[in-house]
């Protein structure tokens, strides 16, 4: 099992940053499509939006089902000769606590597991993975717990799997950021610090602004996917225009970039953006 997840983390890096763009949803849950209500036909393979599944290599191993915990659809994993799985990723903040919840029904004697792997910006494992074993149950059962993102964690890879010959129904998988421990001033700052970009993706320029006028950000830095700082802005302001150039005025290559915002001395917001040709 350990070798399998190590292999999955390696092979998922190609898809990792494509899925990151799908993690920005409203509310505290940071996982996209948590109830598997939206399905897409990708390269002829039907997969839930924001999730990569074993269906790509093993047809029939990860399919849509109407036997749901809530809503209209759920994910059905059928382990044949190998493990069936579904995996997604999201941005996290190091040392922040999160509430994990996942609902599963497992009519077979063999089960599976949820596993949370913490990753650095480069996709390397950090800290210790968190595992929630899935056991036999005739009705949907909640698997939950509080987890803390370790130091240097930027991403979390959330995977649900069914062992060979096992069947697992999966629905309502969420990872909620816990903000109750913050004081009132910190909560106000976080709520007011949400960054928006319009348009995104963009070709010539994009407007970067806070969703609320106060307080202004004092620093905004743009990094590429290697973690290199390519552009920085400073000064108290609520919005600015970025033309896709670095600090030397050179046009950056098309690809993914992310912005890091500092407000009132606290750096807390990250948002991925796309620069097109």
Phi and psi in degrees as GROMACS dihedral restraints (atoms count N, CA, C in turn):
[ dihedral_restraints ]
;  ai    aj    ak    al  type     phi  dphi    fc
    3     4     5     6     1   -62.3    20    10
    4     5     6     7     1   -41.2    20    10
    6     7     8     9     1   -64.8    20    10
    7     8     9    10     1   -35.8    20    10
    9    10    11    12     1   -63.5    20    10
   10    11    12    13     1   -46.4    20    10
   12    13    14    15     1   -70.0    20    10
   13    14    15    16     1   -32.4    20    10
   15    16    17    18     1   -62.6    20    10
   16    17    18    19     1   -41.7    20    10
   18    19    20    21     1   -65.2    20    10
   19    20    21    22     1   -40.9    20    10
   21    22    23    24     1   -63.3    20    10
   22    23    24    25     1   -39.9    20    10
   24    25    26    27     1   -64.6    20    10
   25    26    27    28     1   -40.2    20    10
   27    28    29    30     1   -64.0    20    10
   28    29    30    31     1   -48.7    20    10
   30    31    32    33     1   -73.6    20    10
   31    32    33    34     1   -18.7    20    10
   33    34    35    36     1   -85.0    20    10
   34    35    36    37     1    -9.2    20    10
   36    37    38    39     1   -62.9    20    10
   37    38    39    40     1   -31.4    20    10
   39    40    41    42     1   -61.5    20    10
   40    41    42    43     1   -36.9    20    10
   42    43    44    45     1   -90.8    20    10
   43    44    45    46     1   -11.0    20    10
   45    46    47    48     1   -56.3    20    10
   46    47    48    49     1   -52.2    20    10
   48    49    50    51     1   -79.2    20    10
   49    50    51    52     1   -20.6    20    10
   51    52    53    54     1   -66.0    20    10
   52    53    54    55     1   -38.5    20    10
   54    55    56    57     1   -74.3    20    10
   55    56    57    58     1   -23.9    20    10
   57    58    59    60     1   -59.1    20    10
   58    59    60    61     1   -36.3    20    10
   60    61    62    63     1   -62.2    20    10
   61    62    63    64     1   -19.0    20    10
   63    64    65    66     1   -94.7    20    10
   64    65    66    67     1     4.2    20    10
   66    67    68    69     1   -90.4    20    10
   67    68    69    70     1    -5.5    20    10
   69    70    71    72     1   -92.8    20    10
   70    71    72    73     1    93.0    20    10
   72    73    74    75     1  -121.8    20    10
   73    74    75    76     1   162.1    20    10
   75    76    77    78     1   -73.2    20    10
   76    77    78    79     1   157.1    20    10
   78    79    80    81     1    86.5    20    10
   79    80    81    82     1  -175.2    20    10
   81    82    83    84     1   -87.0    20    10
   82    83    84    85     1   -20.3    20    10
   84    85    86    87     1   -67.0    20    10
   85    86    87    88     1   131.5    20    10
   87    88    89    90     1  -103.8    20    10
   88    89    90    91     1     1.5    20    10
   90    91    92    93     1   -95.9    20    10
   91    92    93    94     1   138.6    20    10
   93    94    95    96     1   -80.1    20    10
   94    95    96    97     1   146.1    20    10
   96    97    98    99     1    48.4    20    10
   97    98    99   100     1    54.2    20    10
   99   100   101   102     1   -67.0    20    10
  100   101   102   103     1   -23.3    20    10
  102   103   104   105     1  -103.3    20    10
  103   104   105   106     1     9.2    20    10
  105   106   107   108     1    55.8    20    10
  106   107   108   109     1    39.5    20    10
  108   109   110   111     1   -85.2    20    10
  109   110   111   112     1   -23.5    20    10
  111   112   113   114     1  -110.2    20    10
  112   113   114   115     1   124.7    20    10
  114   115   116   117     1  -124.1    20    10
  115   116   117   118     1   143.0    20    10
  117   118   119   120     1  -126.8    20    10
  118   119   120   121     1   145.0    20    10
  120   121   122   123     1   -91.0    20    10
  121   122   123   124     1    96.3    20    10
  123   124   125   126     1  -104.5    20    10
  124   125   126   127     1   116.6    20    10
  126   127   128   129     1    53.0    20    10
  127   128   129   130     1    36.0    20    10
  129   130   131   132     1    82.1    20    10
  130   131   132   133     1     2.6    20    10
  132   133   134   135     1  -113.9    20    10
  133   134   135   136     1   125.5    20    10
  135   136   137   138     1   -82.4    20    10
  136   137   138   139     1   113.4    20    10
  138   139   140   141     1  -130.0    20    10
  139   140   141   142     1   151.0    20    10
  141   142   143   144     1   -68.3    20    10
  142   143   144   145     1   140.5    20    10
  144   145   146   147     1   -53.4    20    10
  145   146   147   148     1   129.4    20    10
  147   148   149   150     1    85.0    20    10
  148   149   150   151     1    -3.7    20    10
  150   151   152   153     1  -120.1    20    10
  151   152   153   154     1   141.0    20    10
  153   154   155   156     1  -106.3    20    10
  154   155   156   157     1   132.6    20    10
  156   157   158   159     1  -127.6    20    10
  157   158   159   160     1   169.3    20    10
  159   160   161   162     1   -70.3    20    10
  160   161   162   163     1    -8.3    20    10
  162   163   164   165     1   -58.9    20    10
  163   164   165   166     1   -27.0    20    10
  165   166   167   168     1   -62.1    20    10
  166   167   168   169     1   -38.2    20    10
  168   169   170   171     1  -104.6    20    10
  169   170   171   172     1   -25.7    20    10
  171   172   173   174     1  -130.1    20    10
  172   173   174   175     1    85.4    20    10
  174   175   176   177     1   -53.8    20    10
  175   176   177   178     1   136.3    20    10
  177   178   179   180     1    91.5    20    10
  178   179   180   181     1    -3.8    20    10
  180   181   182   183     1   -89.7    20    10
  181   182   183   184     1   -19.8    20    10
  183   184   185   186     1  -146.0    20    10
  184   185   186   187     1    97.3    20    10
  186   187   188   189     1  -127.0    20    10
  187   188   189   190     1   165.0    20    10
  189   190   191   192     1   -80.0    20    10
  190   191   192   193     1   138.6    20    10
  192   193   194   195     1  -136.1    20    10
  193   194   195   196     1   151.2    20    10
  195   196   197   198     1   -89.9    20    10
  196   197   198   199     1    -1.6    20    10
  198   199   200   201     1   -81.7    20    10
  199   200   201   202     1    79.2    20    10
  201   202   203   204     1  -107.6    20    10
  202   203   204   205     1   156.8    20    10
  204   205   206   207     1   -75.4    20    10
  205   206   207   208     1   -46.1    20    10
  207   208   209   210     1  -138.8    20    10
  208   209   210   211     1   162.0    20    10
  210   211   212   213     1    73.8    20    10
  211   212   213   214     1  -159.6    20    10
  213   214   215   216     1   -96.7    20    10
  214   215   216   217     1   -28.7    20    10
  216   217   218   219     1  -132.8    20    10
  217   218   219   220     1   162.4    20    10
  219   220   221   222     1  -146.0    20    10
  220   221   222   223     1   178.5    20    10
  222   223   224   225     1  -105.6    20    10
  223   224   225   226     1   131.6    20    10
  225   226   227   228     1  -112.8    20    10
  226   227   228   229     1   119.2    20    10
  228   229   230   231     1  -104.8    20    10
  229   230   231   232     1   128.0    20    10
  231   232   233   234     1  -124.2    20    10
  232   233   234   235     1   109.1    20    10
  234   235   236   237     1   -80.8    20    10
  235   236   237   238     1   120.0    20    10
  237   238   239   240     1   -95.3    20    10
  238   239   240   241     1  -112.2    20    10
  240   241   242   243     1   -80.1    20    10
  241   242   243   244     1   -12.3    20    10
  243   244   245   246     1  -136.6    20    10
  244   245   246   247     1   178.5    20    10
  246   247   248   249     1   -75.4    20    10
  247   248   249   250     1   136.7    20    10
  249   250   251   252     1   -95.8    20    10
  250   251   252   253     1   143.7    20    10
  252   253   254   255     1  -153.5    20    10
  253   254   255   256     1   163.8    20    10
  255   256   257   258     1  -141.8    20    10
  256   257   258   259     1   139.7    20    10
  258   259   260   261     1  -141.6    20    10
  259   260   261   262     1   146.0    20    10
  261   262   263   264     1  -143.3    20    10
  262   263   264   265     1   170.3    20    10
  264   265   266   267     1  -139.0    20    10
  265   266   267   268     1   158.4    20    10
  267   268   269   270     1  -153.2    20    10
  268   269   270   271     1   158.3    20    10
  270   271   272   273     1   -77.0    20    10
  271   272   273   274     1   141.2    20    10
  273   274   275   276     1  -132.4    20    10
  274   275   276   277     1   166.9    20    10
  276   277   278   279     1  -109.7    20    10
  277   278   279   280     1   129.2    20    10
  279   280   281   282     1   -56.3    20    10
  280   281   282   283     1   138.4    20    10
  282   283   284   285     1    70.8    20    10
  283   284   285   286     1     6.6    20    10
  285   286   287   288     1   -90.0    20    10
  286   287   288   289     1   145.9    20    10
  288   289   290   291     1   -89.6    20    10
  289   290   291   292     1   145.9    20    10
  291   292   293   294     1  -135.1    20    10
  292   293   294   295     1   146.2    20    10
  294   295   296   297     1   -97.3    20    10
  295   296   297   298     1   122.0    20    10
  297   298   299   300     1  -101.0    20    10
  298   299   300   301     1   136.8    20    10
  300   301   302   303     1  -140.9    20    10
  301   302   303   304     1   135.1    20    10
  303   304   305   306     1  -146.9    20    10
  304   305   306   307     1   135.3    20    10
  306   307   308   309     1  -107.2    20    10
  307   308   309   310     1   129.9    20    10
  309   310   311   312     1  -138.6    20    10
  310   311   312   313     1   150.2    20    10
  312   313   314   315     1  -125.8    20    10
  313   314   315   316     1   129.3    20    10
  315   316   317   318     1  -130.9    20    10
  316   317   318   319     1    91.9    20    10
  318   319   320   321     1   -74.6    20    10
  319   320   321   322     1   -10.1    20    10
  321   322   323   324     1   -93.8    20    10
  322   323   324   325     1   160.1    20    10
  324   325   326   327     1   -66.0    20    10
  325   326   327   328     1   -38.7    20    10
  327   328   329   330     1   -83.4    20    10
  328   329   330   331     1   144.7    20    10
  330   331   332   333     1  -117.3    20    10
  331   332   333   334     1  -132.8    20    10
  333   334   335   336     1  -169.3    20    10
  334   335   336   337     1  -145.3    20    10
  336   337   338   339     1  -167.0    20    10
  337   338   339   340     1   155.6    20    10
  339   340   341   342     1   -95.4    20    10
  340   341   342   343     1   141.0    20    10
  342   343   344   345     1  -139.0    20    10
  343   344   345   346     1   133.4    20    10
  345   346   347   348     1  -111.2    20    10
  346   347   348   349     1   114.7    20    10
  348   349   350   351     1  -105.0    20    10
  349   350   351   352     1   126.4    20    10
  351   352   353   354     1   -90.8    20    10
  352   353   354   355     1   135.1    20    10
  354   355   356   357     1  -129.1    20    10
  355   356   357   358     1   152.2    20    10
  357   358   359   360     1   -80.6    20    10
  358   359   360   361     1   178.5    20    10
  360   361   362   363     1   -59.6    20    10
  361   362   363   364     1   -30.0    20    10
  363   364   365   366     1   -87.4    20    10
  364   365   366   367     1     3.0    20    10
  366   367   368   369     1    86.5    20    10
  367   368   369   370     1    11.0    20    10
  369   370   371   372     1   -87.2    20    10
  370   371   372   373     1   141.0    20    10
  372   373   374   375     1   -62.8    20    10
  373   374   375   376     1   139.3    20    10
  375   376   377   378     1  -133.0    20    10
  376   377   378   379     1   146.1    20    10
  378   379   380   381     1    69.9    20    10
  379   380   381   382     1  -163.7    20    10
  381   382   383   384     1  -109.6    20    10
  382   383   384   385     1   129.7    20    10
  384   385   386   387     1   -60.5    20    10
  385   386   387   388     1   150.0    20    10
  387   388   389   390     1  -106.0    20    10
  388   389   390   391     1   129.1    20    10
  390   391   392   393     1  -123.1    20    10
  391   392   393   394     1   134.0    20    10
  393   394   395   396     1  -119.1    20    10
  394   395   396   397     1   102.3    20    10
  396   397   398   399     1   -64.3    20    10
  397   398   399   400     1   140.0    20    10
  399   400   401   402     1  -102.7    20    10
  400   401   402   403     1   125.5    20    10
  402   403   404   405     1  -115.8    20    10
  403   404   405   406     1   173.6    20    10
  405   406   407   408     1   -63.7    20    10
  406   407   408   409     1   134.7    20    10
  408   409   410   411     1  -161.1    20    10
  409   410   411   412     1   141.0    20    10
  411   412   413   414     1   -87.2    20    10
  412   413   414   415     1   -16.3    20    10
  414   415   416   417     1  -123.5    20    10
  415   416   417   418     1   166.7    20    10
  417   418   419   420     1   -63.6    20    10
  418   419   420   421     1   135.2    20    10
  420   421   422   423     1  -126.2    20    10
  421   422   423   424     1   142.9    20    10
  423   424   425   426     1   -89.7    20    10
  424   425   426   427     1   131.0    20    10
  426   427   428   429     1  -113.8    20    10
  427   428   429   430     1   119.5    20    10
  429   430   431   432     1  -146.3    20    10
  430   431   432   433     1   164.0    20    10
  432   433   434   435     1   175.7    20    10
  433   434   435   436     1   162.4    20    10
  435   436   437   438     1   -98.2    20    10
  436   437   438   439     1   129.1    20    10
  438   439   440   441     1  -125.2    20    10
  439   440   441   442     1   156.1    20    10
  441   442   443   444     1  -122.7    20    10
  442   443   444   445     1   127.1    20    10
  444   445   446   447     1   -67.6    20    10
  445   446   447   448     1   127.2    20    10
  447   448   449   450     1   -73.3    20    10
  448   449   450   451     1   171.5    20    10
  450   451   452   453     1   -56.4    20    10
  451   452   453   454     1   142.4    20    10
  453   454   455   456     1    74.2    20    10
  454   455   456   457     1     0.1    20    10
  456   457   458   459     1   -74.7    20    10
  457   458   459   460     1   130.6    20    10
  459   460   461   462     1  -119.6    20    10
  460   461   462   463     1   -28.4    20    10
  462   463   464   465     1  -131.0    20    10
  463   464   465   466     1   154.8    20    10
  465   466   467   468     1  -126.2    20    10
  466   467   468   469     1   133.4    20    10
  468   469   470   471     1  -103.7    20    10
  469   470   471   472     1   112.1    20    10
  471   472   473   474     1  -102.2    20    10
  472   473   474   475     1   121.2    20    10
  474   475   476   477     1  -127.0    20    10
  475   476   477   478     1   138.6    20    10
  477   478   479   480     1  -121.7    20    10
  478   479   480   481     1   137.3    20    10
  480   481   482   483     1  -138.5    20    10
  481   482   483   484     1   158.1    20    10
  483   484   485   486     1  -121.3    20    10
  484   485   486   487     1   131.4    20    10
  486   487   488   489     1   -65.7    20    10
  487   488   489   490     1   161.2    20    10
  489   490   491   492     1   -52.6    20    10
  490   491   492   493     1   134.5    20    10
  492   493   494   495     1    72.7    20    10
  493   494   495   496     1     7.5    20    10
  495   496   497   498     1  -101.6    20    10
  496   497   498   499     1   156.1    20    10
  498   499   500   501     1  -125.9    20    10
  499   500   501   502     1   128.2    20    10
  501   502   503   504     1  -135.5    20    10
  502   503   504   505     1   127.3    20    10
  504   505   506   507     1   -96.8    20    10
  505   506   507   508     1   133.6    20    10
  507   508   509   510     1  -127.3    20    10
  508   509   510   511     1   137.4    20    10
  510   511   512   513     1  -156.5    20    10
  511   512   513   514     1   157.7    20    10
  513   514   515   516     1    51.5    20    10
  514   515   516   517     1    61.1    20    10
  516   517   518   519     1   -96.8    20    10
  517   518   519   520     1   114.6    20    10
  519   520   521   522     1  -130.4    20    10
  520   521   522   523     1   153.7    20    10
  522   523   524   525     1  -134.9    20    10
  523   524   525   526     1   103.0    20    10
  525   526   527   528     1   -98.6    20    10
  526   527   528   529     1   129.5    20    10
  528   529   530   531     1   -72.3    20    10
  529   530   531   532     1   130.6    20    10
  531   532   533   534     1   -91.0    20    10
  532   533   534   535     1   120.3    20    10
  534   535   536   537     1  -118.0    20    10
  535   536   537   538     1     1.0    20    10
  537   538   539   540     1   -65.4    20    10
  538   539   540   541     1   -23.8    20    10
  540   541   542   543     1   -81.8    20    10
  541   542   543   544     1   -10.3    20    10
  543   544   545   546     1   -75.7    20    10
  544   545   546   547     1   150.0    20    10
  546   547   548   549     1   -77.5    20    10
  547   548   549   550     1   172.9    20    10
  549   550   551   552     1   -62.0    20    10
  550   551   552   553     1   -38.3    20    10
  552   553   554   555     1   -65.5    20    10
  553   554   555   556     1   -39.8    20    10
  555   556   557   558     1   -67.4    20    10
  556   557   558   559     1   -40.5    20    10
  558   559   560   561     1   -62.0    20    10
  559   560   561   562     1   -42.8    20    10
  561   562   563   564     1   -62.2    20    10
  562   563   564   565     1   -41.9    20    10
  564   565   566   567     1   -64.3    20    10
  565   566   567   568     1   -44.1    20    10
  567   568   569   570     1   -64.4    20    10
  568   569   570   571     1   -43.4    20    10
  570   571   572   573     1   -63.3    20    10
  571   572   573   574     1   -35.3    20    10
  573   574   575   576     1   -88.1    20    10
  574   575   576   577     1    -2.3    20    10
  576   577   578   579     1  -101.6    20    10
  577   578   579   580     1    14.8    20    10
  579   580   581   582     1   -70.6    20    10
  580   581   582   583     1   129.8    20    10
  582   583   584   585     1   -97.8    20    10
  583   584   585   586     1   135.9    20    10
  585   586   587   588     1  -121.4    20    10
  586   587   588   589     1   149.6    20    10
  588   589   590   591     1  -127.7    20    10
  589   590   591   592     1   132.8    20    10
  591   592   593   594     1  -143.1    20    10
  592   593   594   595     1   116.1    20    10
  594   595   596   597     1   -84.7    20    10
  595   596   597   598     1   168.4    20    10
  597   598   599   600     1  -154.7    20    10
  598   599   600   601     1   111.1    20    10
  600   601   602   603     1   -70.1    20    10
  601   602   603   604     1   163.2    20    10
  603   604   605   606     1  -138.0    20    10
  604   605   606   607     1   160.0    20    10
  606   607   608   609     1  -111.7    20    10
  607   608   609   610     1   -51.3    20    10
  609   610   611   612     1   -99.4    20    10
  610   611   612   613     1   -45.1    20    10
  612   613   614   615     1  -161.5    20    10
  613   614   615   616     1   158.9    20    10
  615   616   617   618     1  -139.0    20    10
  616   617   618   619     1   148.4    20    10
  618   619   620   621     1   -94.6    20    10
  619   620   621   622     1   120.1    20    10
  621   622   623   624     1  -104.1    20    10
  622   623   624   625     1   122.7    20    10
  624   625   626   627     1  -148.2    20    10
  625   626   627   628     1   160.6    20    10
  627   628   629   630     1   -82.2    20    10
  628   629   630   631     1   148.4    20    10
  630   631   632   633     1   -72.1    20    10
  631   632   633   634     1   -20.6    20    10
  633   634   635   636     1  -128.3    20    10
  634   635   636   637     1   150.8    20    10
  636   637   638   639     1   -72.3    20    10
  637   638   639   640     1   -23.4    20    10
  639   640   641   642     1  -129.7    20    10
  640   641   642   643     1   146.1    20    10
  642   643   644   645     1   -82.5    20    10
  643   644   645   646     1   161.1    20    10
  645   646   647   648     1   -73.9    20    10
  646   647   648   649     1   156.9    20    10
  648   649   650   651     1   -85.2    20    10
  649   650   651   652     1   145.0    20    10
  651   652   653   654     1   -99.4    20    10
  652   653   654   655     1   -15.3    20    10
  654   655   656   657     1  -152.5    20    10
  655   656   657   658     1   136.8    20    10
  657   658   659   660     1  -134.6    20    10
  658   659   660   661     1   123.8    20    10
  660   661   662   663     1  -120.9    20    10
  661   662   663   664     1   140.7    20    10
  663   664   665   666     1  -115.2    20    10
  664   665   666   667     1   128.0    20    10
  666   667   668   669     1  -117.5    20    10
  667   668   669   670     1   152.3    20    10
  669   670   671   672     1   -90.5    20    10
  670   671   672   673     1  -178.4    20    10
  672   673   674   675     1   -73.1    20    10
  673   674   675   676     1   -10.1    20    10
  675   676   677   678     1   -86.7    20    10
  676   677   678   679     1    -3.8    20    10
  678   679   680   681     1    88.9    20    10
  679   680   681   682     1     7.4    20    10
  681   682   683   684     1   -81.9    20    10
  682   683   684   685     1   131.6    20    10
  684   685   686   687     1   -73.1    20    10
  685   686   687   688     1   122.1    20    10
  687   688   689   690     1  -111.7    20    10
  688   689   690   691     1   -25.1    20    10
  690   691   692   693     1  -152.0    20    10
  691   692   693   694     1   137.9    20    10
  693   694   695   696     1  -136.3    20    10
  694   695   696   697     1   143.8    20    10
  696   697   698   699     1  -125.8    20    10
  697   698   699   700     1   147.4    20    10
  699   700   701   702     1  -141.5    20    10
  700   701   702   703     1   164.8    20    10
  702   703   704   705     1   107.3    20    10
  703   704   705   706     1   147.2    20    10
  705   706   707   708     1   -73.5    20    10
  706   707   708   709     1   115.6    20    10
  708   709   710   711     1  -158.2    20    10
  709   710   711   712     1   156.8    20    10
  711   712   713   714     1  -104.3    20    10
  712   713   714   715     1   -15.9    20    10
  714   715   716   717     1  -155.3    20    10
  715   716   717   718     1   156.2    20    10
  717   718   719   720     1  -156.9    20    10
  718   719   720   721     1   163.0    20    10
  720   721   722   723     1  -108.5    20    10
  721   722   723   724     1   128.9    20    10
  723   724   725   726     1  -114.1    20    10
  724   725   726   727     1   130.0    20    10
  726   727   728   729     1  -100.1    20    10
  727   728   729   730     1    14.5    20    10
  729   730   731   732     1    77.7    20    10
  730   731   732   733     1    26.3    20    10
  732   733   734   735     1  -113.2    20    10
  733   734   735   736     1   160.9    20    10
  735   736   737   738     1   -88.2    20    10
  736   737   738   739     1  -172.5    20    10
  738   739   740   741     1   -66.7    20    10
  739   740   741   742     1   -19.4    20    10
  741   742   743   744     1   -90.4    20    10
  742   743   744   745     1     0.6    20    10
  744   745   746   747     1    84.9    20    10
  745   746   747   748     1     7.9    20    10
  747   748   749   750     1   -87.4    20    10
  748   749   750   751     1   133.5    20    10
  750   751   752   753     1   -62.8    20    10
  751   752   753   754     1   128.9    20    10
  753   754   755   756     1   -78.4    20    10
  754   755   756   757     1   157.3    20    10
  756   757   758   759     1   -71.4    20    10
  757   758   759   760     1   148.5    20    10
  759   760   761   762     1   -58.5    20    10
  760   761   762   763     1   143.3    20    10
  762   763   764   765     1   156.4    20    10
  763   764   765   766     1  -162.1    20    10
  765   766   767   768     1   -97.5    20    10
  766   767   768   769     1   139.3    20    10
  768   769   770   771     1  -140.3    20    10
  769   770   771   772     1   159.1    20    10
  771   772   773   774     1  -134.5    20    10
  772   773   774   775     1   149.2    20    10
  774   775   776   777     1  -104.3    20    10
  775   776   777   778     1   138.7    20    10
  777   778   779   780     1  -120.5    20    10
  778   779   780   781     1   125.2    20    10
  780   781   782   783     1  -111.7    20    10
  781   782   783   784     1   137.4    20    10
  783   784   785   786     1  -113.5    20    10
  784   785   786   787     1   123.8    20    10
  786   787   788   789     1  -131.0    20    10
  787   788   789   790     1   126.0    20    10
  789   790   791   792     1    53.0    20    10
  790   791   792   793     1    39.2    20    10
  792   793   794   795     1    80.5    20    10
  793   794   795   796     1     0.6    20    10
  795   796   797   798     1  -114.0    20    10
  796   797   798   799     1   131.0    20    10
  798   799   800   801     1  -103.4    20    10
  799   800   801   802     1   117.0    20    10
  801   802   803   804     1  -145.3    20    10
  802   803   804   805     1    -9.0    20    10
  804   805   806   807     1  -116.5    20    10
  805   806   807   808     1   133.2    20    10
  807   808   809   810     1  -130.1    20    10
  808   809   810   811     1   139.9    20    10
  810   811   812   813     1  -147.5    20    10
  811   812   813   814     1   130.0    20    10
  813   814   815   816     1   -82.4    20    10
  814   815   816   817     1   143.3    20    10
  816   817   818   819     1  -134.3    20    10
  817   818   819   820     1   162.4    20    10
  819   820   821   822     1  -121.8    20    10
  820   821   822   823     1   133.8    20    10
  822   823   824   825     1  -107.9    20    10
  823   824   825   826     1   120.6    20    10
  825   826   827   828     1   -99.7    20    10
  826   827   828   829     1   168.8    20    10
